[in-house]
Amino acid sequence: MAGKVLILMGSKSDAEVMGEASRILAALGVPCTTTVASAHRSPGRTQKLAREAEGQGYSVIIAGAGAAAHLAGVVAAETVLPVIGVPLASSPLSGLDSLLSTAQMPGGVPVATMAVGKAGAQNAAYLAAQILALSDPRLRKTLAERRRQMAEAVDAAAEDVR
């Protein structure tokens, strides 16, 4: 196995959406750990998790947060591991604020930004797996098979609507 993924979320209330990432990683055989760390309410905890992630064998970090959504950016500032941000729709702005604050990072501190919500959490897991698959042929094969299955499902759906 090429590595494992650390999944951070800004609040316990984000668990339903961010659970999509851990579910997909588990199905792909990618080990992951999920925990809560808030960029605003627990900045010391967040910095510690980000700084220690590589030493604990993590290769990619997924960070999901809503509202001001600074979690992914704070994490990216503390590590050179790839950070994938998942904006969550937990404010009156329905995720637009989260999307913009996750995507608008200064040059040199990148955050790969996914879609808002469940699709974003799912794609964060797939992107993390693709990053790990660069050095894991077994995982690359698993991902290719998953894509083939998706294509077959679309073909079957097309037949069903004829």
N, C-alpha and C positions, 0 to 999 in steps of 0.2 A: 504494500500500500504506500502510495506516494506521500500521504500526509492526512491531516484531519482538519475539520472546519470548526471554528468558534462562531457561534451565533449569539449575538447580543441584541437585546431589545430594551427600549427605554422604559418600559413599564410592564408589569404583570398583565395588564389588560391587552397587551400586544400579542399574547401567547397564541391566541387562535390563528391569527394571520401568519405569524412567524413559524408556527408549527408546520405549515406547508413546506417550508425549507427543510426542516429536520425530517419530515416524512419522506420527501424525495431523496434526500441524502441516504437515509436508511435503506430505501428500496434499491439504491445504486450500490450499497455496500460501503458507503463512505462514513467513517466515524465522525461524529460531531458532538459538541457540548453546547447546551443552550443555557443562558443566564440573563439576569436583568442587570443593567448598568445604565444609569442616567447621566448624560453629559452635564446636566444642570443640578440634579439632586444628589448625585454621588460622583463628582468629578474625580476624586482621588481613586475610587474603585475602578472607574472607567480607564483612567490612565494606567493603573497597575495591570489590569487585564490586557490592555493593548501592548504594554511594554514587555510583559512576560509571555505573551502568546507564542512567539517563535521558539523560545526556550522550552516550552511545554509541548512542542511537536505540532503546533498548528501551522498550516501553510496558507490558509485563506481565512478572512474574517468577514462575516455577513453582519451588518448592523441595521436594524429596523427601528424607526422612530417616527413619531408624528409631531404635529405642530411645528415648533421651530426646528426640529429634526437635526440638531447639531451632532448627534451621536456618531455617525459615520465619519464626519469631518474631524472630530476630536480624536477618534481612534486612528484615522489615517495620519494625523499629525504626530502620533506616538510610535508608529511602526513603519517598516518598509514592506510588510506583507501586503498582498493585494486586499483591498477593502471594497466590499460590494454593499452599497446602500440601498435600503428598501424604504421608500417614503410610505407613511401610513396615513390613512384618512381619519384622523382622530380629533380634528378641530372643526370649527364652523366653516372653514375654507375647503373642506372635503379633500384634503391632501395636496392642494396646489401649493400651500406654504411649505409643506414637507418636501415636495418635489423640487421646488426652487432652491431651498436651503441645502438639499443633498447634492443637487447638480452643480450649483454655483461655487465650486471650490477654486481657490487660487492656484495658479500654475505651480507645479512642483509637488502638490499634495493631492494626488488623484483619488477620486472615489468613483467607481463604476456605479452608475445610477440606474436602477431598474424602474419598472412601472409602479404606480401606486397600488398598494394592497396585495391581495392574494397572488395575482399573476406575477407581481414583482418578487414576492417571496419564493415562488416556484422557480422563476427564471434565475434568481440569485443562486439557488441550489444547483441548477443546471450549469450556470457559468462557473461556480466554484468547482464543480466536478470536471468541467472542461479544462480548467486550469490545472487541476491535479492530474488529469489524464495525459498531459504533456509528458509526464514521466512515469505513467502507469498504463502499459498496453492493455491490461485486462479491463481497466475502467474505460479506456477508449473504445474497446470492443462492446462493452455494455452500453455505452452511450450511443454508439452507432446502431445497435440493435433496438434501442428505445426509439430512435428516430425512424427506423424502418417500420416499427409497430405503429407509430403515429401516422405515417403515410398510408399504411394499410387501412387504418381506421377511417381516414378521409376517403379513400377509394371505396370502402364499404358503404359509407354514408352517401356517397354520390350515387351508388347503385340503388340504394334504398329510396332515393327521391326521384328516380326516373319514372 
